[in-house]
């Protein structure tokens, strides 16, 4: 029997979901493939992966081909600390300005557009580019950064610029939690071997629980290889949420509702879960 091909987001924010796999020897049971969430969704839909974290917006566009794994996400309830709009002017002054969007994100791109239109009633122009703040701001009035580059903004705020945490902005707009990524299996794979998918789901849930129970050890080990202190990483890991309970699902549906209302998705998807 071939091992399931499972995606792994390369940003620090997914480390708690994989740390327990390493510590408990589960990685022998999966073929782990690393990439950005955006590329992982392409691999999953093309059949090059069986199970993967994907941007929430990509689930909404392909939900009939996918099955959600329960209790797994990358989410926040307020500040997220790793998704920032960095701007030369206050956010309410960005109407008709130019914003550079990191090409590593899809969910956050739509989230920013929702916040700008629904909370601030501004409509800028947008273009995509690699996530380099200096290059982005040479061509634009503001820049969207996610993942590790955005953590630097939180840790080392740039002088003379305005920085907005999109998790906080979403909470102020809606009062809801925000789900940035979900774990999904190709529906055909889940139907062919549902017990194997359940086994992967259980492994990741146990890994998450293990990592949060050993967050000091996780943070100390991660700090050896990252440009952030163990204390900073502990605060970050405990700020993020990795479940997908009823409140997360409510926030996800609200995100889809607003994305649909503004024309960013063709329909509001159903949330279809693997039975565990």
N, C-alpha and C positions, 0 to 999 in steps of 0.2 A: 504494500500500500504506500502510495506517495504521501509525503508530508504536505499539509496544507500550506499554500503560499500566502504569507501574511505580511501586510504592509506596516511600516514603522515611520512615523513622522520624525524628521531629523532635529526638530527644535527641542529645546530643553523642556518645554511644557509637557511633553509626553514621557519624560523620563520616569515619573512614578508608575506609569502603567507597564513599563518594561523592566524596571529594576528588580521586582520580585521574580520575574521570569528568569533573570540571570542568577539570582541568589538561590532559587529553588530548582535549578536545572531543567526548566521547562523548554528552553530554547532548542534542546535536542529534538523536540517533537514538532517543530515548525521550521519552514524555510522563510527567514526574515528578510524582507526587501526594504531598504531605506530610500526615502525620497521626500519631497515636499508633499503636503496634503493634496495640492492641486495635481501633481503628477501621479500620485497614488490613485486618485479617482480615475484618471485616464487608464492606468494599468488594470484596475479592477473592472471597468466597463469593457475593456478590450479582451478580457479573459486571461491576462497575464498574472493576475492575483485572484485569490479565492475569497479572502477576507481582508478588510483594511479600514483604517480611519480615513474618512473623506470629509471635505467641507460640507457643512449643512446645506448650503445652497445647491451643491451637486446632488445630494439626495433628493431635493425637491424637483430637480429636472429629470431624474432617472428613477423615481421611486418604484415604478412598476417592474424594474429589473433587479431590485435590491430588497434585502431583508435586514432590518435593524437588529443588532445585538443588544439585548436589554442591559440597563445599568452601566453603560459605558458612554462617555462623551468627554469632550474638553469644554468646560463651561465656566461661568462666573456668576456671582450675585453682587454686582457693583463693580469695583475696580478689577481689571484683569492684569494690569501692569505690563502686558506684552503686546498691546495693540494701541498704537498712538497715531493721532494726527498731529503733525508738527507744522506750524504755520508762521509766516512772517507777520500776519495780521490777526486780530481776534476772529474767531470762527464765524461770528455773525456778519463779518465784513467780507466774506469770501464769495458773495454773489458775483457772477461773471468773471471770477478769477480762475486761475489754472491750478489744478491739483494733480500731482504725480502719484500714481497708485503702484505699490509694489506688485510685481508680477508673480509673487509667490502666494497670493491670496485671491480667493473668490468670495467667500462668505463675508470677509471684512470689507471688501470693496462695496458690496451691496449694503452692508450695515452702515457704512459711512454715508452712502447716498440717502438712505432712509433718515438718518439722524439730521443730515443737512437740510433735507426738504421738510420733514415732519416737525422737527424741533426748532429749526432756525429759519425756515422758509428761504433758503438760498439755493441757487442752482449754478454751480461752477461748471467749467469744462474739465475733462479728465483725459489723461493718457497713462499708459502702462510703461514701466521701466524696471530695471533691476533695483534692488533695495540698497541704494547708496545715498545717504541723506544729502551729502554735499552736491553730488551730481543732480539729484532730484530738485534741489532748491535753486540750482543755477538756471533751470528751465521752467520752474513753477513757483507759485506763491505758497504752496503747502505740499506736504508729502504724507502719505499713509505708509506706516511701517508696521510689520507684525513679527512675532517670534523673537529670536535672539537680538536682531538689530533694534527692536523696540525696547527690549529690556535695558539697553544702554541709555535710552532716552529717560527711562524711569530712574535708573541708578545715577546717571550723570546728566541732569537737565541742561539743555543747551542754553547759553546766555543769549538774550535778545530775541528769543523765539517763544511762541505760545505752544503749549503741548496739552493735548486733550486725550484722556483715557477713554476709549470707546465703550468699554464695559460700564464705566460710570455714566457716560452720556446715554447709553441705552436704558440703564436703570432709572435715570431721571425722566426719560421720555415715557417709559411704559410701566415702570414698577416691577418688571419681570426679570427673571434670570435670562442669561444669554448663552445659547449653545452654539459654539463655533464649529465643532467637529463631532461626527457620530461614527460609530463602528458599524460596518455593513458587510454582508456577504452577498455574493451574486446569488440571486434567487434560484437559479438552476443548480448551483453547487449546494445550497442549503436543502433543496428538495432531494438531491441525490444522496447526501450523507448528513442528515440533520444531527446525528449524535456526535459526529466529528466537530461540527460547528459549535454544538453545545459545549464540547470539551474545551475548545479554544476560548469560548466566552467565559467559562468557569475559571480557566487559567488566568485570564486577564483580570477578572474580578478579584481573584485571590491575590494576584500581584499588586493590585491597587491597595487592597487592605494591608498587605504586608508592608508596602512602601510607606504608607501613612503611619503605620505603627512603629516604623523604624526611620522616621523622617530626619532625625538628627544624623544618623549614620549615612543615610542617602545624601543629605546636604553636604556633609563633610567629604564624602567620596567624590561628589560632583564638583565641589569647589577646587579639587586638585587639578581639574582639566579645564575649568571655565574661568572667565575673567570676572567672577563675582564671588563675594564672600559666602561662607557657609550660612551665616545668619541671614543674608539677603536671600539666598536660595530657599532656606527653610520658610521664610515669610512668603515667598512666591509660591512654593509648592502647597502651602496651606491656604493661600488665597484662592487658588484654582479649585475647581470642583470637577469630579470625574464620573459622577453618577448621571442617571437619566430618569429621575423620579417624576411624579405628577407635575411638580412646579417647573422642572426643566422642560417637560413636554409642553406645558402651557406657554412658556417663553418661546419655545421653538415654533409653535403654531402661530404665535403673535408675530414673530419674525417673518414667517411665510405669508401671513395675511397682509402685512404691510408691503412686503416685496411684490406680492401679486397686485395690490392696489396701485402701486407705482409702475407696474409693467415690467418688472425684472424677472418674473417667472410667469409661465403661461397658465398655471393652475395652482391651487392649494393642494399639496399632496396629502395622502393618508400616511399615518405612521404605522407601518406594518412590521411587527416584531417576531423574531424567532421564539417559539414556545420552549421555555426551559422548565 
